[in-house]
Structures are given as C-alpha cells and as structure tokens.
Amino acid sequence: MSQNSRWPYPVVRKGSKLGVHAIYLNRVKSFAEQLAADGAAFSVVKAVDDLAWLKEIRQISPQTITMARLTSPYEGCPGIDQPDTDLDQLASRLVEVILDRLEQDPELREVVDYWEVVNEPDPAGVRGYRLLADLMIRCMERAEEHGLKVAIFSFNSGTPEWREMVAVAETGVFARARRGGHILAVHEGVFWPSQPIDLWWGEGIPGAPEVEGAGALHFRYRYLYHLLHQRREVVPLVISEWYGGRYAQHGATPLDVVEQVRWCDEKYRQDYYVLGFCPFTLGPTEEWVGQDYEFAYPALVDYILSLKDEPNAPPPEPAEKPGRGLPREQYVRIYVLLPPDADSAWARAVIDATWDDRRFTVGGSADDAGIGDLDSRTVIAVNPSHWPGDLEEFYRTYYPGVRYIPVEVETPGQLFTWLRNLNL
C-alpha cells in the first residue's frame, strides 16, 4: 500500500485485489499466514459482528485494509424516505452502534480502518437517494467527532439507477467523503449458479451515458465513477460483498471459483480507486451456510500468490511542477456570488456577516466562483433568478463538482441574517 499527494488514500499497487468477507474467523487466519509467508496479503478483510479476530489479521499483515460491520435495526435506514424521519437521530443511532462496541473493546479503534455504517438501504427514487446522501453526510460528521472513518452507502447489487446516481453526486456527499478520508462500499455480482459471471456486462442502464467496461450488475459502479471523475470527487471503493453465484452445494469446484474471481479481478485491477472485493462469505452463520466460499480459498490463496508482483493501474501522479492556476495546497472555498444588479451594500452585508469568523469569498463572477482544481468548491448564489439563464445548470455543465446553494432574499439585511444563520 502507498499514497501520493493527489490521492491521499491507500493504493493496491501490485497483485490481486481479492479480499475476505467473514462472519466468523474459521480459517481466515491460516489463509492470511500462508500469504504473509510468501510476501503477499489480502487487500481487504471485512468482519461482521465478531470483530476481535481482526487484531490477529492486523498483526499478520499490517498492510491489509480492515473493515467492520455491526448489524443493527438501523443499518437498513428504515423510513429514510418518510417525511417524519429524523435524519439527525438516525445518524446518531448508526454511529452509536459503533461507539458502543468501541467502549466494550477500545483496541478496535487501532484495528478497524473503515466502519461500514449502513447495509443495503433501499430508498424510494431520486428524493429517497438524496435523503440517503444527506444521512451519509451526517454520519460522516458524527464519525469524525470521534476520530473514525466510515464506508458509506453499501448499495445493493443492481442499484442505484442512473438518475439516482446523479442525484446523490449532486448533494456533494462524495466531496464531503473525500475531505474526511471516508470511502464508498458497494455490493455487486450475480446470485444464481445458472447466471454467467458476465451477465449484462457491457450493457447500459436506463438514461446513463455509454461508459467503457461498465455493466448492469458487475462494474455498475463505473457509471457512478464516470460522474465522480468529472466532478473530481473520486474516493476509494470496496466491493464489500461480492457474489459469484457458484458454491460447493451447486457442484462448483474451487477452480470454477478461481476463474470467476480472475475474470473480475483483471478488471478491478484496472481501477486504481478499487481497494478490494470480498466474496460473500466465509465463516457463515446458519442463515448463510449455502453461500460459504471457504472451500475455494486454498485455491484462491494460490491464485493471489501467482499475481503478487503483477502491477496494477496506478492513481494519478502529482505534476513535477505546479501548473499555472493550480492551488499550492487543497483548501475549502466558499464563494458568495452576487447577481449583476447587486451594489456595494450587498457586498458589505457578506463581509459583515462572515469576515470575522469565516471569511467567505465574495464576488460577482460566476466563472471565478466555479473555477479551480479544488476538492471542495461551494457557490452560494444570491438571487440566482436575477441572472440570465439557469445558473445551476451553468455549474453542472462548465464546473462539475461545485456544491451549489441558491438563496433568494430581498435586501442586504436579509442576506446578512441568512448568512449569519448558515451552518455548512
């Protein structure tokens, strides 16, 4: 694992990105020891509920990224799209589940890299996904108060739809995740032994642009990352549950599983932001005994070892010299954009409201407000109805990645009050 200044996250530079999803330890430790003895490691290991054994994995292979999920009544985000749901309360409950476990076992704080904060939420439509993104922002804020990093969303295989992806991205949730060092988790794959591993791969999803290498099941995330690259909001991704559809009870052999894994792994290794994929599952509870991948892991360990020195696609490297107009370092910019008909009284209202404690930038150029190679750009558009054309569409088209906040007020005094009460 390594990092660079333009990609401040771990990178799996060599070898397979195959990881482990385990409910109980079973033989995971021995598999990790086999890999370590030959200079390799699982890229990601995820534990569910029974987390103490992650301490042993950290000792065996410190470079392995560790994830944890705690099942709870809240993890599916019940009522997320209902008008009476309190998102603050739900976010607090989701993070309190983690804090309660850390109180019982404080050593996990140094062992778990990312906490999977929800599991396969299923909101209704575009509005529901916007609310889910809002919930994720609140969870990240609470996690950061306690020095924790989380894996957000954990979308189910075959979700979300394109319009929902766009709606989620436009909330700024991924810029917020990148600013806090959080990551994205998704689940993907096929579910039945009769389904080929490449089912609907290369086929589009309704409304989406053509994206090379994307699919409706496997690699659906590439549609979302098409947006995130445009917005410069790429964050790491873990496929925290991967489904190949082939298990021993269906007559699959370990080599059948290896070939399925190989087909996916070759493509995951082309995406620098993918940290790993975790077949569901090892150490199953009674409910999941039919989906136990442990029979295949001796062969999968051999597969990982065969690739241990093979290079993967690298992240973007920093330029040798700063380019013209590039920021010296990343910072958060909040620009209050005044309309063409605003006079100096409006500018003074912005200064009076923000200068002493927040020092927002104020100006009248829509381009100045949006330009810049910054991970966090917020434009507060005052009276956007006074501009010719659709200002929000302007930013979506020419400056993707901008967080756009419109406000309509009648006087500079109203603007002063609104800005004083604004909580970003």
Secondary structure, 3 states (H helix, E strand, C coil): CEEECCEEEEECCECCCECEEECCCCCHHHHHHHHHHCCCCCCEEEEECCCCCHHHHHHHCCCCEEEEECCCCCCCCCCCCCCCCCHHHHHHHHHHHHHHHHHHCHHHHHCCCEEECCCCCCCCHHHHHHHHHHHHHHHHHHHHHCCCCEEEEEECCCCCCHHHHHHHHHCCHHHHHHHHCCEEEEEEECCCCCCCCCCCECCCCCCCCCCCCCECCCCCHHHHHHHHHHHCCCCCEEEEEEECCCCHHHCCCHHHHHHHHHHHHHHHCCCCCEEEEEECCECCCHHHHHHCCHHHHHHHHHHHHHCCCCECCCCCCCCCCCCCCCCCCCCEEEEEECCCCCCHHHHHHHHHHHCCCCCCEEECCHHHHHCCCCCEEEEEEECHHHCCCCHHHHHHHHCCCCEEEEECCCCHHHHHHHHHHCCC
